[in-house]
């Protein structure tokens, strides 16, 4: 078993599990169907990353984390408070969480080496950045009254 790889991947898995929890809590509270559609796409992306991380952890001989831990507690606070203030606040809260997850990916990628680094660098992190940017554009569009947000080109890592 490669314990360093399992530790890194499990840390990222916790963040992805948290994101799934957050989107599951936020989506039913969103009134705008176009916003809900974007958020639903984000949720599906996070679910796919949970699957990839879970598989990779098992491939390294580890046991995937089953819950999001402290990330999940933050998710409940974030999505619960934002939903009281409407769709814009919900998108803003989700964008903040996406930003935190992006930072976690970046920090972990710096210290990774080996095959699991390739998975994170080439598959997981670009997907995380894509949806983080999409939410930032969505928030910007909502705040400026412009819909839909401009699509974003993939960022080179």
N, C-alpha and C positions, 0 to 999 in steps of 0.2 A: 504494500500500500504506500502511496506517495502522500504522506500526511500534510506536507506543505500545500500541495495542489488541492487536496480535499478541504483544508482549512480556508484557503482563498476562495474556492468555489462555493463552499457553504456560506461564507460571509456574503457573497453576492446573491446567493439563493435567498437568504433572509430578506434582503432588500427587494428582490423580485416578489417574494411571497407577500411582503408588506404592500407593494404596489397593487397586486391583485386584490388584496383586502380593501385597499383604499378605493380603487375604481369600483369594486362591487358595492361599496357603501355609497359612493358619490353618484353613480349613474342613475339610480332610481329617483334622485332628488333634482336632477337636471331637467328643466322645463323645455329648453330649446332643442328641438329634434336634430338640428344640424350639429350643435355642440355635442349632443349625446352620441351621435354617429362617430365623431372624431374620438371621443373618449372611449367608445366601444372598441375602436381600432387599437387604441393604446392598450386597453385591457387585454385584447387578444395577443398583442405583441409580448406583453409581460407574461402571459400564460405560456406562450411558446418558449420564452427564455427560461421559465421554471422547468419546463420539460427538458430542455437542452442541458441545463445545469445539473438536474437530477440524474440524467443519463451519464454525464461526464463524471460526476462524483462516484457513481456506481462503477464506472469503468476503471476508476483509480482505486477501487476496493473500499471506498468509504460508505458511510451512511448519510444520506441527504437529510438536512434539517427538515423538521416537520412543521415548524411554525416560525413566524417572523421575529419573535422576541421583542426587543425594545423598538425596532422599526414599526412593528404592528401597533404598539401603544401610541406612537407618534401619529400613525395613520388615522387611528380612531379620533384623536383630538383634532387633527387637521381637517379631515373631511366632515366631522360633526359640526365644528364651529363654522366652517365655510358655508355649509348648506343653509344655514340660517340667513345668510346675507345674499343668497341668490347665485345664479349661474356664473357671473363674473368672479365672485369670490371663490367659488368652487374651482374654476379653471385656474385662478391665481394660486390657490393652495396646492393643486395638483402640479402646476408648473414648478412650484418651490420644491415639492417632493422629487420631481423628475431631475431637478438641478442637483439635489443632494445625492441622488442615485448616480448621476453622471460623475460627480466628484468622487464617489466611492469607486466607481469603475476606473477612473483615471489614476487614483492613488494606488489601487491594487495592481493595475497594469504595470506601473513603474517598477514594482518589486517582483513581478512574476518572471519566470523563465520556464522554458520547456513547452511541451505540447499544450498544456492548459492555457498558456499565454496566447497561443495562436487562436484558440477558440474565443477567448475574451476579446482579443484585438480585432480579429477578422469577422466575427459574427455577432457577438453580444454587444460590445461597446458601440459599433456603428448603429445598430438598431436602437440602443438607448439614446444615442445622440440625435437620431432622426426624430424620435418621438418627443424628446425634450425640446428640440427646436420647433416642432410642429405646435406644441402647447404654448411656447413663447410667442409664436406667430398668431395663434388663436387668441391668446390673451391680448396681444397688441391690437388685433382686428376688433375684438370686442370693445376694447377701451377707446378705439378711434372710430367705432361705428362702421367698420369695413368688413364685409363678409363676401366670400370666403377668404381665408388667409392665403397668401401667396405660397405655392409649393416651395420647398427648400431643396436645394441640391445636396447630395451626400457630401459630407465633410471628410477630407482625407485625414487619417490618423497617422 
